[in-house]
Amino acid sequence: MFEDRVVKEILERYRTIWSISHALSLMSWDNETYMPRGGVEERSTARAELSVLARKLLLDKSFVELVEKALHREGLNDYERGVVRVLHRQIRIQKSIPERLVFELVKTAGEASHVWREARKKNDFQMFKPYLEKIVKLRREYAEHLGYDDHPYDALLDLYEEDMRVRDVDAIFGKLVPETRKILEKVVSGELFPDKHELESMEYDREAMDRVNREVVTLLGYPWDRGRLDVSPHPFTITIGMKDVRITTRYEGRDFRRTLFATIHEFGHALYNLQIDERLKMTPLASGASLGVHESQSRFWENIVGRSLSFAEILKPILDKHLDFIKRYDAQELYRYFNIVRPDLIRVEADEITYNLHIYLRYELEKQMIAGELAVDDLPEQWNDMMEKLLGIKPKNYSEGVLQDIHWSGGSIGYFPTYTIGNVVAAQIRNHAENTLGDLEKIILEKKFDELREHLKETIHKWGSTYKPKELIQKQLGEPINPEYLIKYLKSKYLKES
Amino acid sequence: MFEDRVVKEILERYRTIWSISHALSLMSWDNETYMPRGGVEERSTARAELSVLARKLLLDKSFVELVEKALHREGLNDYERGVVRVLHRQIRIQKSIPERLVFELVKTAGEASHVWREARKKNDFQMFKPYLEKIVKLRREYAEHLGYDDHPYDALLDLYEEDMRVRDVDAIFGKLVPETRKILEKVVSGELFPDKHELESMEYDREAMDRVNREVVTLLGYPWDRGRLDVSPHPFTITIGMKDVRITTRYEGRDFRRTLFATIHEFGHALYNLQIDERLKMTPLASGASLGVHESQSRFWENIVGRSLSFAEILKPILDKHLDFIKRYDAQELYRYFNIVRPDLIRVEADEITYNLHIYLRYELEKQMIAGELAVDDLPEQWNDMMEKLLGIKPKNYSEGVLQDIHWSGGSIGYFPTYTIGNVVAAQIRNHAENTLGDLEKIILEKKFDELREHLKETIHKWGSTYKPKELIQKQLGEPINPEYLIKYLKSKYLKES
């Protein structure tokens, strides 16, 4: 796999950087799960120090020279070229941002996250405003340092989704938004899917639900000798090593589909990293191709598998075993509960149809802010207007409007589109899987998840980040990213159109 | 506290090394508690890489020069001198051992640990012999590289117990061993303390016992916002940061005093690191003075507090609450159960009286092996003969004799004496505490653990490793290390002599 002398030397030296990131991942996991409160301050220092150290090792003159030397080497195989591409990209990004700017963003985001939490609680946008202004300003500076052809937002988007541009995302939403709105109108006026369900208010026993979650991800094939399921305030997946990929969930105490689908979602993320070719371990290729492609995996399992009728069928006996109140609901009724369609003000509550409208709104607004076309002052009004146009509902306060998401306060601008890319690619993968394996409902009903896992492994997972996301999709799915499959999937599921 | 310009620069740079050791500590904790099995290989690589990186940063030319510069600076205060002393010592040790030798010992110990486990199971000394021979040889090389005046064992002992020498340890055992044997003979032939107890075979519910352990360390003052109690195959304490010191215990399912006293033991270790002066955080002084002084703290809480009659009194209601079978035993009976005296072949089963005889045996044998006076071939026979002489019992097989401890297989030679140093210093601290605070039994009965914690903090804890262990003991307890207090304590407790 890795034969080239220079690449081998690069990988040897990279192992130290990998080890630091291994430690940083474990520290993140611990922060969110088991660390006693008192540990915060020392942990923050250690994380900052180790991040700086990793950056130093990456930008070390002799290491950079090695990577540049490899860049012009002939006869490298795909994996070797992948290593050089990923590292060269990391070096380019790290080098182009002055340390001062990195520091200022980290510092501002640290403060902003606290202020945002407070502001959301108090429904006070004015409180958060100066921080968001600063973040937009700093991120705009990032864009200038990184460079771009068409739109400053391109530079930021590229950080999360290599080579993805505003024109690509515009094209996706250009098709997706009008079609989605049409589907939504029909579903809302129809009878097939409810807009609420009595199971939403049903309380569950936390330990019983933990057993359900464990049984479900075991059924899907989560390998417990290479993972764990713990509890954290926000569910996440973390790759500590290729054979140690942990997931978390949370228990709200009611509306059990929330924790169930959060757990399946994280399983999807975890499976990706668990199925990367083992020979890529401890290399720069031992992670997903991009955030969007990663999200396609979590969404595939959460929505396409998890919210299918067949899945409700096979879930029913598991739920019966652990949750008393479930007995009087059949699989069809569970399916309806899992697929409530309801325009909601809150993104994380959104169903499969409305979700991308929430993303579109955020994408448009952050794009305009970065371009200097929208002042932070005018943001709440714009938010509310767009929400009304897209979903027909209007926030009554900032907390359920512009202040609902953590992303901007954490300094992330350009991240949101990766959610929709994930949804779009998940539907493409569904189409590709059905062409290869046959009817997905049948596979799910027969619990042939090993076949499904194997298919995803061969198609997407095993490559890690050997290829750019666009290349991977073209090469493995046979065409570029294409929202038609998502539209088709939504029509077939929600309108019974084929 | 730290005013000197050069020392401040040293501490600034040291923070990166501290951060690596913070990460390594978390990794150790995770390894023993929550890591999925599959993570072993990548974790080992990451640990090795980060250890090498920390060594590199410590031995970095400009860092070493800085420390050497500080060594000759005038007017440093005690803390500043402590920083320079500890770092200079670390640099000296790391520099004097060739990397090849470090690597060979780590490799040999890694293999030997596996083989030892197997050999102990199979009662096969021949299987382990070549590994132990190799370890003795490598440790002898260590001694030559480190240098010594009188005895090669001095160099190894110094690694665990700064400035401690064979002549010091010989002097301690010279007094302790004959006195201990006399006490033992009297106790065994007397009626006050039993040589077995029916509670030893009593099974407990693991979750109930977990509640007992938590309640007990809460009573002693373990701060849950700066620590955790988890389960691991071998109980340990790990300092991740000054405000994050975690302990573990284990549950065998019967003989509840085992898990109870293991937990109290680890609490004692943890309290030491939790009570170091906060201003020493992230510096080389943020740890105990030595292994021996550390053990004095765990032994103080486990034995002097935990195995006292007063403690049995205050423990009784806690045990009553959680363990059904305890109701018919009064505090006096619990006290007898906690203080069974019985010559036993296994060190970790030993009581307060016989424990140091086990250590003496190991100390003598490893000292002779390092000096080349005892061949590994002759070790089992020597072991058995000494065991018979000291305790009057003889192992019937290797597993309950020479193969019982993990230490040698892990490459540790010179470690054992720190256990006895701990016991000796604990008794000195007991004497010092009584002179300051009054009768300890009364303090315990009145649950004035805050007073006791405060006393230990002022006397020992807060200084971290500012002073050498010998200096700390002299300065804070008013005299050098002295086994008379341990002898007096044992006589007063077990023979009712005052």
Interface residues (C-beta under 8 A of the other chain):
Chain A: R15 T16 W18 S19 I20 H22 A23 L24 L26 M27 D30 Y34 M35 P36 R37 G38 G39 E41 E42 R43 T45 A46 E49 L50 V52 L53 P223 W224 D225 R226 G227 R228 I240 G241 M242 K243 D244 R246 K281 M282
Chain B: R15 T16 W18 S19 I20 H22 A23 L24 L26 M27 D30 Y34 M35 P36 R37 G38 G39 E41 E42 R43 T45 A46 E49 L50 V52 L53 P223 W224 D225 R226 G227 R228 I240 G241 M242 K243 D244 R246 K281 M282
